[in-house]
């Protein structure tokens, strides 16, 4: 709790307080009240970053959840080979995001000599710009995010599958239920709480995405991959006297994250009561 207070809660409170000022290094901070928040609602650049961030969050959360669920169904069991495959599938999660981004940056090199473009060139496709194109950069980043986060969702779904009573499957099989019927009426309802956890963590992770975009595209080209956190970073760090404005946008992101988390928890509790 002391570590959280020093490195989490105090900087968070300091950021909220800073959002009420025009921060001017060496000249003294100037009180502006809620002007930074007013400016944020009128900022077209921030509006575009929010749109990209929301789209990125929705696609990556749903994509990683679906892929993770599929992996969990394929790799569930105690056999040795399944344990080995689960370990291999989980490796992207424990790999540093900077390393993952650098490797994928090389693989998706936009020229015809890039590894992926060279591969698809053998079947008469490409070359594709991938991370260098306005219309392809954001989907490419989304794919990389799904590739890295899906095994994490897989692990949570595996824990949920282990908690489902095996006798339900045996009874359903005796009654003549097929594989898809057992999946629809036993597996999916049995994972509803786990799914809520996956979606909650995914939304928080999606709204705070930064490292992969910063390393791969730095918000480009032409702002096509700029999201909320990269916009905050560029505004607060590289733009003079805009640290207070960046703190205001960060505070707004904090409030939205807390609200979404509370809504998911409320929805989960309501489902549990039913």
C-alpha positions in Angstrom: 0.0 0.0 0.0 2.9 2.3 0.7 4.4 1.6 -2.7 1.0 2.2 -4.4 0.6 5.5 -2.4 4.0 6.8 -3.4 4.1 5.6 -7.0 0.4 5.5 -8.0 -2.0 7.5 -5.9 0.2 10.5 -5.2 1.2 11.1 -8.8 -2.5 10.5 -9.8 -3.6 13.2 -7.3 -0.8 15.5 -8.4 -1.9 15.1 -12.0 -5.5 16.0 -11.2 -4.3 19.1 -9.4 -1.9 20.0 -12.2 -4.8 19.9 -14.7 -6.2 23.1 -13.1 -3.0 25.1 -14.0 -1.1 26.3 -17.0 2.2 24.8 -16.2 5.1 27.1 -17.0 8.5 25.8 -16.0 10.7 28.4 -14.2 7.9 31.0 -14.6 5.4 29.7 -12.1 2.2 27.8 -12.7 -0.8 29.9 -13.6 -4.3 29.0 -12.3 -6.8 28.4 -15.1 -9.5 26.3 -13.3 -11.4 24.1 -15.7 -10.1 25.9 -18.9 -7.9 22.9 -19.8 -11.0 20.7 -19.7 -13.0 23.2 -21.9 -10.2 23.2 -24.4 -10.1 19.4 -24.5 -13.7 19.2 -25.6 -12.9 21.6 -28.5 -9.7 19.9 -29.6 -10.2 18.2 -32.9 -6.8 16.4 -32.6 -7.9 14.9 -29.3 -11.3 14.0 -30.9 -9.5 12.0 -33.6 -7.2 10.3 -31.1 -10.3 9.3 -29.0 -12.0 7.8 -32.1 -8.9 5.8 -33.0 -8.5 4.7 -29.4 -12.1 3.6 -29.0 -11.9 1.7 -32.3 -8.6 0.1 -31.3 -10.0 -0.9 -27.9 -13.2 -2.4 -29.3 -11.5 -4.4 -32.1 -8.6 -5.7 -30.0 -10.7 -6.6 -26.9 -13.2 -8.6 -29.0 -10.5 -10.1 -31.2 -8.3 -11.2 -28.3 -11.2 -12.5 -26.4 -12.5 -14.6 -29.3 -9.0 -15.9 -30.2 -8.2 -16.6 -26.5 -11.5 -18.5 -26.2 -10.7 -20.5 -29.2 -7.2 -21.3 -28.0 -8.6 -22.3 -24.6 -11.0 -24.8 -26.2 -8.2 -26.3 -28.3 -5.6 -26.5 -25.5 -7.8 -27.5 -22.6 -6.6 -30.8 -20.9 -3.9 -32.3 -18.9 -2.0 -34.1 -21.6 1.7 -33.3 -21.8 1.6 -32.1 -25.4 -1.2 -29.7 -24.5 0.9 -28.2 -21.7 3.7 -27.7 -24.1 1.5 -26.0 -26.6 0.0 -23.8 -23.9 3.4 -22.7 -22.9 4.4 -21.9 -26.4 1.1 -20.0 -27.0 1.7 -17.9 -23.8 5.2 -16.8 -24.7 4.0 -13.5 -26.4 2.5 -12.4 -23.1 5.8 -12.6 -21.2 7.8 -11.0 -24.0 8.4 -7.2 -23.5 6.1 -5.1 -25.7 9.1 -3.1 -27.0 10.7 -6.3 -28.3 7.4 -7.5 -29.8 6.9 -4.2 -31.6 10.5 -4.1 -32.9 10.2 -7.7 -34.3 6.8 -7.0 -35.9 8.2 -3.7 -37.3 10.8 -5.8 -39.1 8.4 -8.4 -40.3 5.9 -5.8 -41.6 8.6 -3.8 -43.4 6.6 -2.0 -46.2 9.0 -2.7 -49.0 8.8 -5.7 -51.3 11.8 -7.2 -49.5 10.0 -7.2 -46.1 9.5 -10.7 -44.7 5.7 -10.7 -44.8 5.6 -8.9 -48.2 8.2 -11.3 -49.6 6.0 -14.2 -48.4 2.7 -12.9 -49.9 4.6 -11.9 -53.0 5.0 -15.5 -53.9 1.3 -15.9 -54.2 0.9 -12.8 -56.3 -0.2 -10.3 -53.6 1.3 -7.1 -52.2 3.5 -5.4 -51.5 1.4 -3.9 -48.7 2.4 -0.7 -46.8 1.3 -2.2 -43.5 2.6 0.2 -40.8 3.5 2.9 -43.4 0.0 3.3 -44.9 -2.8 5.6 -43.7 -5.4 3.0 -44.1 -3.4 -0.1 -43.1 -1.3 1.1 -40.1 -4.1 1.0 -37.5 -5.3 -2.5 -38.5 -1.7 -3.7 -38.5 -1.2 -2.4 -35.0 -4.5 -4.0 -33.9 -3.4 -7.4 -35.3 -0.2 -7.2 -33.2 -2.1 -6.3 -30.1 -4.4 -9.2 -30.6 -1.5 -11.5 -31.2 0.1 -10.5 -27.9 -3.0 -10.3 -25.6 -5.0 -13.3 -26.8 -2.8 -15.8 -24.9 -3.5 -13.9 -21.7 -7.2 -14.2 -22.3 -6.7 -17.8 -23.1 -5.2 -18.4 -19.6 -8.2 -16.8 -17.9 -10.6 -18.8 -20.1 -8.7 -22.0 -19.2 -9.2 -21.2 -15.5 -12.9 -20.7 -16.2 -13.2 -24.0 -18.1 -11.6 -25.9 -15.2 -14.3 -24.6 -12.9 -17.2 -26.1 -15.0 -18.6 -29.3 -13.6 -17.6 -32.2 -15.9 -20.8 -34.0 -15.0 -22.8 -31.5 -16.9 -21.0 -32.5 -20.1 -21.5 -36.2 -19.4 -25.2 -35.7 -18.7 -25.7 -33.6 -21.8 -23.9 -36.2 -23.9 -26.1 -39.0 -22.5 -29.2 -36.9 -23.5 -27.9 -36.7 -27.0 -26.5 -33.1 -27.0 -23.9 -32.6 -29.7 -20.6 -30.7 -29.4 -22.1 -27.3 -30.5 -25.0 -27.7 -28.1 -22.8 -28.4 -25.2 -20.7 -25.4 -26.1 -23.8 -23.2 -26.4 -25.7 -24.3 -23.3 -22.9 -25.3 -20.9 -19.6 -23.8 -21.8 -20.6 -20.3 -22.7 -23.0 -19.8 -19.8 -20.4 -21.2 -17.5 -17.9 -18.7 -18.6 -20.1 -15.6 -18.2 -18.2 -14.3 -15.1 -14.8 -15.0 -16.7 -15.9 -13.2 -19.8 -16.8 -10.2 -17.8 -13.3 -10.2 -16.3 -11.7 -10.6 -19.7 -13.7 -7.7 -21.2 -13.1 -5.4 -18.2 -9.3 -5.9 -18.3 -9.3 -5.7 -22.1 -11.2 -2.3 -22.2 -8.8 -0.9 -19.6 -5.8 -2.2 -21.5 -7.2 -1.0 -24.8 -7.8 2.6 -23.7 -4.3 2.8 -22.3 -2.4 1.4 -25.3 0.8 3.3 -25.8 4.0 1.3 -26.2 3.3 -0.6 -29.4 2.0 2.5 -31.2 4.8 4.6 -29.9 7.4 2.1 -31.1 5.8 1.1 -34.3 4.3 4.3 -35.8 4.6 7.0 -33.1 1.0 8.0 -34.0 1.6 8.2 -37.8 1.4 8.2 -40.6 -0.5 11.5 -40.7 -2.0 10.8 -37.3 -3.8 7.6 -38.5 -2.7 5.6 -35.4 -2.7 8.4 -32.8 -4.6 7.3 -29.7 -5.3 9.0 -26.4 -2.1 8.2 -24.5 0.2 9.0 -27.4 -1.6 12.3 -27.8 -1.2 13.0 -24.1 2.5 12.1 -24.3 3.2 14.3 -27.4 1.2 17.2 -26.0 2.7 17.1 -22.5 6.3 16.3 -23.3 7.1 17.8 -26.7 4.8 20.9 -26.7 5.9 23.8 -24.5 3.7 24.8 -21.6 1.1 22.2 -22.3 1.7 19.9 -19.4 -1.4 21.1 -17.6 -3.5 20.4 -20.6 -2.0 16.9 -20.9 -2.8 16.3 -17.2 -6.4 17.4 -17.9 -6.8 14.8 -20.7 -5.1 12.2 -18.5 -7.7 13.0 -15.7 -10.5 12.6 -18.2 -9.1 9.2 -19.3 -8.9 8.2 -15.6 -12.5 9.1 -15.0 -13.7 7.2 -18.1 -11.8 4.1 -17.1 -13.2 4.1 -13.6 -16.8 4.6 -15.0 -16.4 1.8 -17.5 -15.0 -0.5 -14.8 -17.9 0.3 -12.4 -20.4 -0.3 -15.2 -18.9 -3.8 -16.0 -19.0 -4.7 -12.3 -22.6 -3.5 -11.9 -23.6 -5.5 -15.0 -21.8 -8.6 -13.6 -23.5 -8.2 -10.2 -26.9 -7.8 -11.9 -26.3 -10.9 -13.9 -25.3 -12.8 -10.8 -28.5 -11.8 -9.0 -30.6 -13.1 -11.9 
